[in-house]
Amino acid sequence: MSEQPLPPNTVPFDSLDLDAEQFRSMGYAVVDAIAAYYSTIRDRRIISESGSRHIAEVFEEKLPQSGQPAESLLQEWQERVLPHVTHLGSPRYFGFVNGSGTMMSVFAEALAASVNMNAGGWKAGPAATEIERRCIAWIAELIGYPTDCGGLFLGGGTLANFSALLTALRNTVPFDTTREGLQTDRRRQKLVLYMSDHEGHISIVKAADMLNLGREAIRRVPSGDDLRMDTRALEAMIHDDRQQGYLPFCVVAQVGSINVGVVDPLEDIARICRQEGLWFHADGACGAVGAMLPELAPLYRGLEKADSVTLDPHKWLYISYECGCLLVREPERLRRSFSISAPYLQGSLPTDYKGLDYFEYGPQMSRGFDALKVWMTLKHWGREGYQQLLRQNIQCARHLHQLVEASPDFEPLHRPALFIYSFRYFPAELRRQAPQQPLEEYLDQLNQRMADAITATGFAFILSSKVKGHIVIRLSICSHRTTLEDIEQVFARLHHLGRELHAEGEPGSRHLQS
Ligand SMILES: *Cc1c(COP(=O)(O)O)cnc(C)c1O
């Protein structure tokens, strides 16, 4: 093939980098903008005032042809981006399980981008690799997991759960899944794994799907009144499945569950997994870090026996997005699951200048230097700082529970185990009615409208969920900025909204008004 001529170069070579003066000037302006943002974060409207159509229009523009001055981009950030942010860093943001973002993460992201190391391979990121290795050991130590474990940072809990399930498969099934995958003739049985019915997280379903095990490969184990996995039922299901010719390979325990923050009985699950030769995976995406609190030790007993643990620093360690993490008890099992080689990955003769290559331990090849934000925040706050913040969050959840219990118009549905709390509005005058379908439907609607209404005001961000069949108001309190006062204000507003909406009634449900 003949070489295509390039158009004549009419300008001298230029990297298009800013010069030092320009860089400083824009850099200071960016820092000023961020500092100003932080000083107003508590008082901001949490969701944008604009609707989704308007926000889409704001960003509708043609591919830039000739460039624009750097400073004008900061202006665009202020004028176009900031007004359409959902402020996860607000102390009254309680949606999903979203962390609040540490200030050290901001600096770490900038510093990491400045050197642009690729943490996929040691040669392209020696300090990044060693900092990540150190952070993995520190996190293990924090939660009482063996510090000689393997592990790495990943995009989030979903990717960590996916990597854990692949590792479980590779290391438990009696045939080689690396070469032939599931297409081997030696696979005679259908593979199944177990998690609890009520609180099992949807990311495990996604992971099973991505592994092509099929979503039905997940057996939902009944849970008790406390919404923790019933381990007798688990044992019975495993035996039953074996008799029916299935091949169980893994049990997933929730360590801090999504609606009510419970921890499954880890000690029992560990014992069953050992007896049955199954992989014990602990999905602690939101809750595993609670194990750093000595007063919660009984809850977490058995976590140290898990074959793998998922834990999201971007949730309850407040690190900025993205930052998920997987720990695997035996590093070699993780390597065996992901290792691959090619001449371009080797790239040099063996020398002393060579350490661990993270591409051998996870699904990604190129990887960011996410460890820096964990490293800097952990060093800034220390174990004690983190313990204080986690306790504050738990205290907020317990306080909210007390407010709910003390009010005749609210109904608690569980005690808060950690920082997630779900409850519902149930006006006192409606309690006199006998339980009936229309009442339940009305309460579902009412609670949904309350969550929507408070979020629409911009004062707080609250979503609904479903617990024991009821629509509930659910708060995930994992902001390092939330105070008891925030909780009291939010509760008072919810109460007020509940009264208002109930007084308005719902068309078709009028008969339910007192
Ligand atoms: C959030 C969460 C996940 C998924 O994590 P992402 O970081 O959102 O991918 C998995 N399991 C549990 C229990 C979670 O709370």
The ligand as an SDF file (V2000), in Angstrom:
LIG
                    3D

 15 15  0  0  0  0  0  0  0  0999 V2000
  -23.1220   -0.3770   45.3240 C   0  0  0  0  0  0  0  0  0  0  0  0
  -23.0990   -1.8150   45.4980 C   0  0  0  0  0  0  0  0  0  0  0  0
  -22.6130   -2.6410   44.4770 C   0  0  0  0  0  0  0  0  0  0  0  0
  -22.2180   -2.1130   43.1390 C   0  0  0  0  0  0  0  0  0  0  0  0
  -21.1350   -1.2240   43.2330 O   0  0  0  0  0  0  0  0  0  0  0  0
  -20.8480   -0.1160   42.1090 P   0  0  0  0  0  0  0  0  0  0  0  0
  -19.6610    0.5700   42.6540 O   0  0  0  0  0  0  0  0  0  0  0  0
  -22.0690    0.7640   42.0510 O   0  0  0  0  0  0  0  0  0  0  0  0
  -20.5980   -0.8180   40.8360 O   0  0  0  0  0  0  0  0  0  0  0  0
  -22.5490   -3.9930   44.7440 C   0  0  0  0  0  0  0  0  0  0  0  0
  -22.9670   -4.5060   45.9100 N   0  0  0  0  0  0  0  0  0  0  0  0
  -23.4590   -3.7360   46.9060 C   0  0  0  0  0  0  0  0  0  0  0  0
  -23.8890   -4.3790   48.1840 C   0  0  0  0  0  0  0  0  0  0  0  0
  -23.5350   -2.3620   46.7300 C   0  0  0  0  0  0  0  0  0  0  0  0
  -24.0010   -1.5900   47.7140 O   0  0  0  0  0  0  0  0  0  0  0  0
  1  2  1  0
  2  3  1  0
  2 14  2  0
  3  4  1  0
  3 10  2  0
  4  5  1  0
  5  6  1  0
  6  7  2  0
  6  8  1  0
  6  9  1  0
 10 11  1  0
 11 12  2  0
 12 13  1  0
 12 14  1  0
 14 15  1  0
M  END
$$$$
